[in-house]
């Protein structure tokens, strides 16, 4: 690999099988496009409201506890004369770019047509496809998350200044991903650490470029992520600490220290607050089996904010109270909290390719359609409810066979577990360094992409696993090619051993 170009050398992927795989991928992309019909979900109204406020204020502004990245994307689209249909078309284009980038990355890293097969499965995955039409951050977040990973993998295939540029692009994409969703908070950290290991030799010029990229990523996070807009409205101010408080409510109620903080914060309302918390933790048992209870019953309990607010009634006081109570519970029961996190990660590991979006059509939140129309009309943008609730939109080919797709998803999740075990054995035995490095990058980015949700919320919500599915596809690409090469090498060794044995054996008769 000289001069920053990808060198495929012997075994070049540009063979008939590779051409066939590329044709299949392009066909999968083409048949997966759907009409540019905006689909409204429950998160859409606050995103649209936040976008219009951002456009009017000229700076990131959110409402309803949203992250500012997607509202900024909507605001830019509106500023250039686009509408919600334009947003869908841009999301579809972003999805197509991601599929092509994943395919190029898989081929560069594996130099085999076999590596493209899992990417074709990703391109037909209904759990990701449906979000091309849905007006939420659930499509753009996985796009930038996976582009960040692709940049790091490409960096392992090239040398010189091109490697440094790939790492810089990866870090910036990771920062954008964190601005789109708080779940990606650990992703830029992982990208920076992995990128620092990949940039070699560490010349002063390259170190300076890395330092500038890290500074740009931090500035982006401070200005364009939840950190920069947490004071925009009441829901944003309390969102993070209340999420931690509510989704670890079982630990909170079992901790004497945390119960004492609740009594101190609620004052004369302590008894009523305790009763309401007990009701919240007992609501809808079994809905989130991995977490152990339904945390959203507490999260959407607005009375709690008033109970924990300070004497001025400001949300900042409630947020501080949630933080104190959660930290008291975590300090008091650290092993219980660690056990919950490990259980969540294990569930995410075993369900890495969740059977999601297997309905024939994308579901629409019809209750929120008039709400979005009213928001846009209030900000001087005409949008009739009929324009927002078009005809039903099919999800994709895989959703036409839900039973088969569900079994396929379970099989791919199992294959991911096997691939990680294979990687672990290879890493321990210090063999196949290129595979260990590249698969290690994917594993670290995969873990970073779900760890925040596992620590703060719950992976019972399958949507939180969807962004990492393309990473699972990349891991399966690397694993499939490496396993094939290992089996072929073992067969060659066995054949050579047999030939030597035959030559050395005495001739009979």
Secondary structure per residue as TSV (DSSP state, phi and psi in degrees):
chain	resnum	aa	ss	phi	psi
A	1	X	-	360.0	101.0
A	2	X	-	-115.8	147.5
A	3	X	T	60.3	25.4
A	4	X	T	81.1	1.5
A	5	X	-	-92.8	148.5
A	6	X	-	-76.8	121.0
A	7	X	-	-105.4	118.2
A	8	X	-	-89.4	-26.6
A	9	X	-	59.6	-146.3
A	10	X	T	-66.6	141.8
A	11	X	T	79.9	33.2
A	12	X	-	-54.5	138.3
A	13	X	S	-71.6	-12.5
A	14	X	-	-80.7	73.6
A	15	X	S	-126.1	172.2
A	16	X	H	-53.7	-40.2
A	17	X	H	-65.2	-38.8
A	18	X	H	-65.8	-41.0
A	19	X	H	-62.0	-40.1
A	20	X	H	-65.4	-41.4
A	21	X	H	-64.2	-41.3
A	22	X	H	-64.8	-39.2
A	23	X	H	-62.7	-41.0
A	24	X	H	-64.4	-40.3
A	25	X	H	-64.0	-47.9
A	26	X	H	-62.6	-37.4
A	27	X	H	-65.5	-41.3
A	28	X	H	-62.2	-38.8
A	29	X	H	-66.0	-44.5
A	30	X	H	-64.6	-45.4
A	31	X	H	-74.2	-13.2
A	32	X	H	-85.7	-13.1
A	33	X	-	-67.3	140.4
A	34	X	-	-125.5	164.3
A	35	X	-	-56.1	146.7
A	36	X	-	-78.6	63.4
A	37	X	-	-97.3	119.2
A	38	X	-	-66.6	133.0
A	39	X	B	-113.1	126.9
A	40	X	-	-94.3	126.8
A	41	X	-	-117.5	177.6
A	42	X	T	-61.6	-27.6
A	43	X	T	-82.3	-11.2
A	44	X	H	-64.9	-46.5
A	45	X	H	-55.0	-48.8
A	46	X	H	-65.1	-31.0
A	47	X	H	-64.7	-44.8
A	48	X	H	-66.5	-43.3
A	49	X	H	-59.6	-44.9
A	50	X	H	-63.5	-38.6
A	51	X	H	-63.9	-45.0
A	52	X	H	-68.9	-35.3
A	53	X	H	-68.4	-38.2
A	54	X	H	-62.1	-42.7
A	55	X	H	-63.4	-40.8
A	56	X	H	-74.4	-36.0
A	57	X	H	-83.6	-21.9
A	58	X	T	75.4	16.1
A	59	X	S	-152.9	159.7
A	60	X	-	-58.3	122.6
A	61	X	-	-140.5	131.4
A	62	X	-	-130.1	163.2
A	63	X	S	-140.1	156.9
A	64	X	T	71.5	19.2
A	65	X	T	75.1	19.6
A	66	X	-	-77.7	158.0
A	67	X	-	-80.5	147.6
A	68	X	H	-81.5	-12.1
A	69	X	H	-63.1	-49.4
A	70	X	H	-68.7	-41.5
A	71	X	H	-57.1	-36.8
A	72	X	H	-64.3	-40.2
A	73	X	H	-61.8	-45.1
A	74	X	H	-62.5	-42.9
A	75	X	H	-62.3	-42.6
A	76	X	H	-63.7	-40.9
A	77	X	H	-61.3	-45.7
A	78	X	H	-64.8	-37.8
A	79	X	H	-63.6	-30.4
A	80	X	T	-93.5	18.0
A	81	X	T	86.7	7.5
A	82	X	-	-80.8	166.7
A	83	X	-	-125.8	-168.1
A	84	X	H	-66.4	-30.9
A	85	X	H	-64.2	-37.0
A	86	X	H	-63.0	-39.3
A	87	X	H	-58.9	-44.4
A	88	X	H	-63.6	-42.9
A	89	X	H	-63.3	-38.2
A	90	X	H	-66.6	-38.3
A	91	X	H	-65.8	-39.1
A	92	X	H	-64.3	-40.0
A	93	X	H	-65.2	-40.2
A	94	X	H	-63.7	-39.7
A	95	X	H	-63.3	-44.0
A	96	X	H	-62.9	-42.0
A	97	X	H	-60.8	-41.9
A	98	X	H	-62.3	-44.5
A	99	X	H	-60.6	-43.8
A	100	X	H	-65.6	-40.7
A	101	X	H	-64.0	-39.9
A	102	X	H	-64.2	-41.4
A	103	X	H	-64.9	-44.1
A	104	X	H	-62.3	-41.4
A	105	X	H	-64.6	-45.4
A	106	X	H	-61.3	-40.4
A	107	X	H	-71.2	-38.7
A	108	X	H	-64.8	-37.0
A	109	X	H	-81.8	-27.7
A	110	X	H	-109.5	-25.8
A	111	X	-	53.4	41.4
A	112	X	S	-150.5	143.2
A	113	X	T	-65.9	-25.6
A	114	X	H	-59.7	-34.3
A	115	X	H	-65.2	-17.6
A	116	X	H	-82.9	-18.3
A	117	X	H	-61.9	-48.9
A	118	X	H	-61.0	-30.6
A	119	X	H	-69.2	-34.9
A	120	X	H	-62.8	-39.0
A	121	X	H	-65.0	-38.7
A	122	X	H	-61.7	-40.4
A	123	X	H	-66.4	-21.5
A	124	X	T	-104.1	5.8
A	125	X	-	-71.9	116.0
A	126	X	H	-66.6	-26.9
A	127	X	H	-62.0	-27.3
A	128	X	H	-96.1	-35.5
A	129	X	H	-61.5	-39.7
A	130	X	G	-63.7	-26.0
A	131	X	G	-77.6	-5.9
A	132	X	G	-66.5	-25.9
A	133	X	T	-99.6	-17.9
A	134	X	B	-82.9	134.0
A	135	X	S	-85.5	71.4
A	136	X	S	-143.6	178.1
A	137	X	T	-82.6	5.8
A	138	X	T	-71.0	-9.8
A	139	X	T	-101.4	-47.0
A	140	X	H	-68.1	-33.4
A	141	X	H	-60.5	-51.9
A	142	X	H	-63.4	-29.1
A	143	X	H	-60.3	-52.2
A	144	X	H	-74.6	-33.0
A	145	X	H	-58.7	-48.0
A	146	X	H	-77.6	-29.0
A	147	X	H	-65.2	-36.4
A	148	X	H	-61.9	-43.4
A	149	X	H	-67.0	-42.0
A	150	X	H	-59.9	-39.1
A	151	X	H	-60.7	-41.1
A	152	X	H	-67.5	-39.3
A	153	X	H	-67.1	-41.8
A	154	X	H	-62.0	-35.6
A	155	X	H	-60.7	-27.6
A	156	X	T	-76.4	-12.6
A	157	X	T	-100.4	-5.1
A	158	X	-	-130.8	167.5
A	159	X	-	-126.3	174.0
A	160	X	H	69.8	-149.9
A	161	X	H	-64.6	-29.1
A	162	X	H	-62.3	-36.7
A	163	X	H	-63.7	-43.0
A	164	X	H	-62.1	-40.7
A	165	X	H	-65.2	-38.9
A	166	X	H	-64.1	-40.0
A	167	X	H	-65.6	-42.9
A	168	X	H	-60.8	-45.6
A	169	X	H	-60.7	-39.0
A	170	X	H	-62.9	-44.5
A	171	X	H	-63.1	-43.1
A	172	X	H	-67.3	-40.0
A	173	X	H	-63.5	-38.7
A	174	X	H	-64.4	-39.2
A	175	X	H	-65.3	-40.7
A	176	X	H	-63.1	-40.3
A	177	X	H	-58.8	-41.6
A	178	X	H	-67.0	-29.4
A	179	X	H	-72.5	-27.6
A	180	X	H	-78.8	-33.0
A	181	X	-	-154.1	135.2
A	182	X	G	-63.5	-21.0
A	183	X	G	-57.3	-26.7
A	184	X	G	-87.4	17.2
A	185	X	G	-58.0	-38.0
A	186	X	G	-83.6	-12.5
A	187	X	H	-63.2	-49.4
A	188	X	H	-62.8	-32.3
A	189	X	H	-63.4	-45.7
A	190	X	H	-63.6	-41.5
A	191	X	H	-63.7	-40.1
A	192	X	H	-64.9	-46.3
A	193	X	H	-65.7	-43.8
A	194	X	H	-67.1	-40.7
A	195	X	H	-62.5	-38.8
A	196	X	H	-63.1	-32.8
A	197	X	H	-74.2	-28.7
A	198	X	H	-82.9	-29.4
A	199	X	-	-74.7	104.9
A	200	X	-	-143.1	143.3
A	201	X	S	-71.3	151.9
A	202	X	-	-84.8	77.7
A	203	X	-	-76.4	159.0
A	204	X	H	-55.6	-39.1
A	205	X	H	-64.8	-43.9
A	206	X	H	-68.7	-38.4
A	207	X	H	-63.5	-37.4
A	208	X	H	-65.4	-42.3
A	209	X	H	-62.7	-42.8
A	210	X	H	-61.3	-43.0
A	211	X	H	-62.5	-41.0
A	212	X	H	-65.1	-41.0
A	213	X	H	-66.6	-38.9
A	214	X	H	-65.5	-42.1
A	215	X	H	-62.7	-41.4
A	216	X	H	-64.1	-39.8
A	217	X	H	-64.7	-42.7
A	218	X	H	-64.6	-41.3
A	219	X	H	-62.4	-40.0
A	220	X	H	-63.9	-41.1
A	221	X	H	-67.0	-40.8
A	222	X	H	-69.2	-34.1
A	223	X	H	-94.0	-32.9
A	224	X	H	-115.5	5.9
A	225	X	S	-107.8	-174.0
A	226	X	H	-58.4	-28.8
A	227	X	H	-58.6	-36.4
A	228	X	H	-84.8	-12.8
A	229	X	H	-127.8	13.4
A	230	X	T	-62.6	-20.3
A	231	X	T	-94.9	7.6
A	232	X	S	-63.1	-38.8
A	233	X	S	-154.3	173.1
A	234	X	H	-60.9	-46.2
A	235	X	H	-62.3	-37.8
A	236	X	H	-69.0	-35.8
A	237	X	H	-65.6	-35.8
A	238	X	H	-100.2	-5.4
A	239	X	H	-58.8	-54.0
A	240	X	H	-65.7	-53.7
A	241	X	H	-64.2	-34.2
A	242	X	H	-70.8	-34.5
A	243	X	H	-61.7	-44.6
A	244	X	H	-64.3	-43.0
A	245	X	H	-61.7	-48.6
A	246	X	H	-74.3	-37.3
A	247	X	H	-84.0	-0.2
A	248	X	T	-125.9	32.9
A	249	X	H	-64.7	-31.2
A	250	X	H	-63.5	-37.6
A	251	X	H	-70.8	-39.8
A	252	X	H	-59.0	-48.1
A	253	X	H	-71.4	-20.8
A	254	X	H	-88.9	-6.0
A	255	X	-	-101.4	123.5
A	256	X	H	-64.7	-38.2
A	257	X	H	-63.9	-42.8
A	258	X	H	-68.5	-39.0
A	259	X	H	-63.9	-35.1
A	260	X	H	-65.7	-39.2
A	261	X	H	-64.9	-37.2
A	262	X	H	-62.8	-46.0
A	263	X	H	-61.7	-40.8
A	264	X	H	-65.8	-40.5
A	265	X	H	-75.1	-37.6
A	266	X	H	-84.0	-22.0
A	267	X	G	63.5	-129.6
A	268	X	G	-72.3	-4.9
A	269	X	G	-96.3	10.1
A	270	X	H	-60.3	-44.7
A	271	X	H	-62.9	-45.2
A	272	X	H	-65.3	-36.8
A	273	X	H	-65.6	-44.7
A	274	X	H	-61.1	-41.7
A	275	X	H	-64.3	-40.7
A	276	X	H	-68.0	-37.7
A	277	X	H	-65.4	-39.7
A	278	X	H	-63.7	-37.0
A	279	X	H	-67.1	-40.8
A	280	X	H	-64.1	-43.7
A	281	X	H	-71.3	-20.6
A	282	X	T	-93.8	-2.3
A	283	X	T	-73.6	137.7
A	284	X	T	46.2	60.4
A	285	X	T	-62.7	140.3
A	286	X	T	90.8	-9.3
A	287	X	T	-68.0	-38.7
A	288	X	T	-118.6	82.3
A	289	X	T	-65.2	-31.9
A	290	X	T	-70.3	-43.7
A	291	X	T	-68.4	-36.8
A	292	X	S	106.2	-12.9
A	293	X	S	-163.1	172.9
A	294	X	-	-95.3	99.1
A	295	X	T	-68.8	-25.5
A	296	X	H	-67.8	-20.2
A	297	X	H	-60.2	-36.7
A	298	X	H	-79.4	-41.3
A	299	X	H	-60.1	-36.2
A	300	X	T	-97.2	15.1
A	301	X	-	-86.2	94.9
A	302	X	H	-69.2	-21.6
A	303	X	H	-62.3	-30.7
A	304	X	H	-62.2	-38.2
A	305	X	H	-60.6	-40.5
A	306	X	H	-70.0	-35.2
A	307	X	H	-65.3	-36.5
A	308	X	H	-98.1	-2.9
A	309	X	-	-66.8	154.2
A	310	X	-	-78.4	-173.2
A	311	X	T	-63.9	-23.7
A	312	X	T	-82.7	-12.8
A	313	X	-	80.7	7.7
A	314	X	-	-74.9	150.0
A	315	X	H	-67.0	-25.4
A	316	X	H	-60.5	-37.6
A	317	X	H	-65.0	-42.0
A	318	X	H	-64.4	-42.1
A	319	X	H	-60.5	-43.7
A	320	X	H	-62.9	-38.0
A	321	X	H	-65.7	-43.5
A	322	X	H	-59.4	-42.5
A	323	X	H	-61.0	-48.4
A	324	X	H	-59.4	-44.1
A	325	X	H	-67.1	-45.3
A	326	X	H	-62.4	-46.5
A	327	X	H	-63.8	-37.1
A	328	X	H	-62.2	-42.1
A	329	X	H	-66.4	-41.7
A	330	X	H	-66.1	-39.1
A	331	X	H	-68.5	-36.2
A	332	X	H	-75.2	-36.4
A	333	X	T	-127.8	60.6
A	334	X	H	-64.6	-36.8
A	335	X	H	-69.3	-33.6
A	336	X	H	-66.9	-43.1
A	337	X	H	-64.1	-44.3
A	338	X	H	-62.8	-38.2
A	339	X	H	-63.9	-39.5
A	340	X	H	-63.1	-42.5
A	341	X	H	-63.6	-45.3
A	342	X	H	-63.3	-40.8
A	343	X	H	-63.1	-40.1
A	344	X	H	-64.6	-45.4
A	345	X	H	-64.5	-38.6
A	346	X	H	-64.1	-38.9
A	347	X	H	-65.0	-43.5
A	348	X	H	-62.5	-36.0
A	349	X	H	-65.1	-43.1
A	350	X	H	-80.0	-17.1
A	351	X	T	-120.8	42.3
A	352	X	S	-67.1	-19.8
A	353	X	S	-125.1	77.7
A	354	X	-	-69.9	143.0
A	355	X	-	-74.3	87.2
A	356	X	-	-125.3	147.1
A	357	X	-	72.1	34.3
A	358	X	-	-92.1	6.8
A	359	X	S	-71.0	153.4
A	360	X	S	-68.0	-28.5
A	361	X	B	-129.7	154.1
A	362	X	-	-70.8	122.7
A	363	X	-	-68.3	145.3
A	364	X	-	-119.1	136.3
A	365	X	-	-84.7	87.4
A	366	X	H	-63.1	-26.8
A	367	X	H	-65.1	-28.1
A	368	X	H	-92.1	-9.8
A	369	X	H	-61.9	-50.8
A	370	X	H	-60.9	-32.8
A	371	X	H	-63.4	-45.9
A	372	X	H	-63.0	-41.6
A	373	X	H	-60.5	-41.8
A	374	X	H	-66.8	-39.3
A	375	X	H	-61.1	-46.6
A	376	X	H	-68.2	-37.6
A	377	X	H	-65.8	-38.3
A	378	X	H	-64.8	-28.8
A	379	X	T	-98.7	16.1
A	380	X	T	79.6	25.3
A	381	X	-	-124.1	117.0
A	382	X	-	-73.3	130.9
A	383	X	-	-157.7	104.8
A	384	X	-	-75.6	150.2
A	385	X	H	-55.0	-36.3
A	386	X	H	-65.0	-29.9
A	387	X	H	-71.4	-28.3
A	388	X	H	-89.0	-17.6
A	389	X	S	-120.0	73.5
A	390	X	-	-75.4	-166.8
A	391	X	S	-66.5	164.2
A	392	X	-	-61.8	141.2
A	393	X	-	-110.8	121.8
A	394	X	B	-67.9	146.3
A	395	X	-	-81.6	-51.6
A	396	X	-	170.0	177.8
A	397	X	S	-63.5	-40.4
A	398	X	G	-63.9	-32.6
A	399	X	G	-71.5	-12.9
A	400	X	G	-74.8	-14.4
A	401	X	G	-128.4	69.5
A	402	X	H	-61.4	-38.7
A	403	X	H	-66.8	-47.8
A	404	X	H	-61.4	-42.0
A	405	X	H	-65.4	-36.3
A	406	X	H	-64.7	-43.5
A	407	X	H	-66.1	-37.9
A	408	X	H	-62.9	-42.0
A	409	X	H	-62.0	-42.4
A	410	X	H	-64.5	-39.4
A	411	X	H	-65.5	-40.3
A	412	X	H	-68.0	-35.8
A	413	X	H	-63.7	-42.9
A	414	X	H	-63.7	-39.6
A	415	X	H	-63.0	-35.9
A	416	X	H	-64.2	-42.4
A	417	X	H	-60.7	-44.7
A	418	X	H	-63.2	-39.7
A	419	X	H	-62.9	-41.4
A	420	X	H	-66.5	-38.5
A	421	X	H	-63.8	-43.0
A	422	X	H	-59.3	-43.9
A	423	X	H	-62.9	-41.9
A	424	X	H	-60.9	-44.4
A	425	X	H	-63.0	-44.1
A	426	X	H	-62.4	-39.3
A	427	X	H	-67.7	-41.9
A	428	X	H	-66.1	-38.7
A	429	X	T	-83.7	-1.9
A	430	X	T	56.7	45.4
A	431	X	-	-117.7	158.7
A	432	X	-	50.8	64.6
A	433	X	H	-60.2	-36.1
A	434	X	H	-63.9	-45.0
A	435	X	H	-64.1	-44.0
A	436	X	H	-60.4	-42.3
A	437	X	H	-65.4	-50.5
A	438	X	H	-68.9	-45.0
A	439	X	H	-65.4	-34.3
A	440	X	H	-62.3	-39.1
A	441	X	H	-60.6	-45.9
A	442	X	H	-62.9	-43.4
A	443	X	H	-63.6	-43.7
A	444	X	H	-63.8	-44.8
A	445	X	H	-67.5	-36.9
A	446	X	H	-61.3	-48.1
A	447	X	H	-62.3	-41.4
A	448	X	H	-64.2	-32.4
A	449	X	H	-74.6	-21.9
A	450	X	H	-113.6	-12.6
A	451	X	H	-63.4	-38.6
A	452	X	H	-63.8	-44.2
A	453	X	H	-64.2	-37.8
A	454	X	H	-67.4	-32.8
A	455	X	H	-83.8	-30.5
A	456	X	H	-109.3	-30.1
A	457	X	S	-126.2	-122.2
A	458	X	-	-157.5	142.6
A	459	X	T	-84.7	4.9
A	460	X	T	-58.2	-30.7
A	461	X	S	-78.5	100.4
A	462	X	T	-61.6	-22.7
A	463	X	H	-58.6	-27.4
A	464	X	H	-75.0	-15.3
A	465	X	H	-92.9	-20.3
A	466	X	H	-57.6	-44.4
A	467	X	T	-58.1	-27.6
A	468	X	T	-89.2	-2.9
A	469	X	H	-59.8	-43.9
A	470	X	H	-59.0	-30.6
A	471	X	H	-66.1	-38.1
A	472	X	H	-61.7	-41.3
A	473	X	H	-59.5	-43.4
A	474	X	H	-63.1	-40.8
A	475	X	H	-62.7	-41.7
A	476	X	H	-66.3	-33.9
A	477	X	H	-61.5	-49.5
A	478	X	H	-62.0	-43.2
A	479	X	H	-66.1	-44.2
A	480	X	H	-61.2	-44.5
A	481	X	H	-69.1	-41.5
A	482	X	H	-67.6	-39.7
A	483	X	H	-65.3	-41.8
A	484	X	H	-60.6	-45.2
A	485	X	H	-63.5	-38.8
A	486	X	H	-64.8	-45.0
A	487	X	H	-63.9	-41.1
A	488	X	H	-65.4	-39.6
A	489	X	H	-65.4	-40.9
A	490	X	H	-64.1	-39.9
A	491	X	H	-64.8	-40.7
A	492	X	H	-63.8	-41.4
A	493	X	H	-64.4	-43.7
A	494	X	H	-63.2	-41.5
A	495	X	H	-64.5	-41.4
A	496	X	H	-64.0	-39.2
A	497	X	H	-63.0	-42.2
A	498	X	H	-64.5	-42.5
A	499	X	H	-63.0	-41.9
A	500	X	H	-64.4	-40.0
A	501	X	H	-64.5	-39.8
A	502	X	H	-66.5	-39.0
A	503	X	H	-69.1	-34.1
A	504	X	H	-85.1	-14.8
A	505	X	S	-75.7	143.6
A	506	X	-	-66.6	143.8
A	507	X	-	-70.7	139.1
A	508	X	-	-93.8	155.6
A	509	X	-	36.7	360.0
